[in-house]
């Protein structure tokens, strides 16, 4: 039986949506499997002016070792950088880790407080669950904490693998 992410790698290619940057490739490029989509939560301190809510564009790149998953989660605000708290606190790259049990992925992402980060003194952590990591479109829930902006609660995440290239 093939591992879950081996199946994902065989059917997905690493391409980012235009909102998250340009890029392309195929599974044979040995690029990490990629999912892109949106997150939405109820942190009242980081509401996007563009949407009036906690919408965040999300890209995951991940690899698998046994039942463990690792990679990165990149988030991007719909607001222009530097115009709102949302534009900085929601435009970051963090370290993704998780464990697969059956087809369920329990994950954690840590966004470090570093000088290169848009919020250099704020550490953020998210934890969540995706119930069917093998699907072309995945969804799940999350919660978390930003040391400067407070709790992220009632989070939902919906992502999809980019479509396979045509002939």
Buried (B, 14 or more C-beta within 10 A) or exposed (E): EEEBBEBBBEEBBBBBBEEBEEBEBEBEEEBBBBBBBBBBBEBEBBBBBBBEBBBBBBBBBBBBEEBEBBBBBBBBBBBEEEEBBBBBBBBBBBEBBBEBEEEBBBBBBBBBBEEEBBBEEBBBBBBBEBEBBBBBEBBBBBBBBBEBBEBBBEBBBBBBBBEEEEE
